[in-house]
């Protein structure tokens, strides 16, 4: 009877839809895990900065503003990270974290420029080790950010493709996840180019 | 029962499951037809005809169509589930809402768990499985995966909070024995198979509710719904029967293996006692847990635990099986006990008991048998060997193995030419171009420690790096494999060690990124593959000694072990293509045919009573390709 065939076809379609839902959930899960890795690396970075500032303070007692700017930017970034970790992929949170990280990058960059005037500080063992670690952490942040962005792209592409796009909205996957962008700062290592214009 | 026997049994069980499943389907068909007949008859009686009159009017092929329909739906449901688990063990962890625990986590409890899992995986000679944290407060755990390559461990938050390190070790050992015994393979298949027969009940429930809301003609729908519901519970009955038949006995076995491994029955007994004494016990709240109920350490739902349909033996029976003198008291987790334990958090070594390690008799024959016997087993000696290797490892390398970024640099470093020469310069330059920012300098930093480590150590580091590497995104993984291939072929030669690393890595990572491959061993008799076995032994023998006569002796020892009469063909250099082709064929061996091959390889290698680096590495590569986890203790 045609009714039976119809029933089987409907069952197949129903499962197909469930499979779409499951894949959306799995891909989301994956980029959330990816974000958690960024979190590990960023936390490491934020932990290194107070040490850096303390070491620098001993040599750069008159550069209080620059140093404070770094600490403030770092605290701001930490807050941004906490907000983002609560909802990875959320557009507002990602943009917030991106800009906070960008500001931290600039602050560190300025610190780097200022440090040029203190060769003793640059030669300090502790400082060198911290800079080294910071650079490594920067690389790791960049790498984990790349992984996260790859995974977000996979989720978004799937979500926008046909047929998932038809069901995504009603399954609670109505919006694209946001990529995490900020200028990867090799701030401490790169010698800044000074223009005399 | 040894590893190979267990693997073989695991495959046989599949036939029994198929039979039971067939019985379930037939029952479902019968019940469906009966209920629809009743429904028709009842409808007919409303219009004044008798029951049998109505039924006579129904065309015969209707029953056939209905039956086909039921089979069709069951088939579709099972197919759907098969597809959804095709990603391997991690799909289960994700379905249960698990979050991946990162290898470089700073959380103390998680670190401790990861250390326990890592030690155990290395002790068994398998890649370290990723660990997922399940957000449930009860004490439970599971292992899932088709093989060691896609295996994952899942641990409840409650387990982390409530158990001490040694109790945790007991639970993890229990789960590992499931992986090594092939239980996880069957259990995963079971989820897909059972989904087909459980699904019918779900439709019934849906129809029941739909019919209840409709005004006109609601009753037939409700009846149909109730009918399907009852039929469905017929399927559920068989489903649980199947689960129970498969898993319940295995639980005792896994408990026993865990005791044997940790040499400390109190650890797993205490874990069980804590489950008994804990308010939430081992119960899972996530509805998805029901489907996987047979995969957990403790019973996931409060079913009548003494019934035939229980997936786990009753808690008290399990405790008594381990601790015959148990006084019946469960354990309440006390804050004092926990703080005392916290003080030793994240510690690596346990009081590893070295007593009772059997001394192998000296003859190469017995030693070879000893090696084969160790495959796929967990032993206290293996754990000690693993712990020693881990603690002897430079901190720098251990840390590298646990970080996704650094782990790649570590592998690249292993593939850089040992001597500082034109070749190594070339390779580093290649990395500078093709790898991500910061990789090449990191490789340079790791090189001294890597060059200082034995190949055995490096292979252990490869197994340690696997979970961190599994965190790469797909395109990062592609770049990584392209780079490793480029590094290997940069000097136009493929060395044995390079081959082994590539082989082992590809196998472990492929399962995660591109789906597990299920090789179904079909060849039961090694003589059918005598040519390939001879090739394999020839390669091994060629590297066992400088002297051709010694090589011949080694080859003959191995060939005699296997009973094959092919001649030795000396290999002047390592031909990796030949090796790969040979192994592809030999992978088709059935589990019970593998020990003989491995023993022959071991005999060949041990013929001169020395295992040099090349032989050791080759043996590891061969064992890994044949899915035979080789514990490190064979080298002690």
Interface residues (C-beta under 8 A of the other chain):
Chain A: X1 X4 X5 X7 X8 X11 X12 X15 X16 X18 X19 X22 X25 X26 X29 X32 X33 X34 X36 X37 X40 X43 X135 X136 X138 X139 X140 X142 X143 X144 X146 X147 X148 X150 X151 X154 X184 X186
Chain B: X62 X65 X66 X68 X69 X72 X73 X76 X77 X79 X80 X83 X84 X87 X91 X94 X95 X99 X100 X102 X104 X105 X106 X203 X403 X404 X405 X406 X436 X437 X438 X439 X442 X471 X472 X473 X474 X475 X476
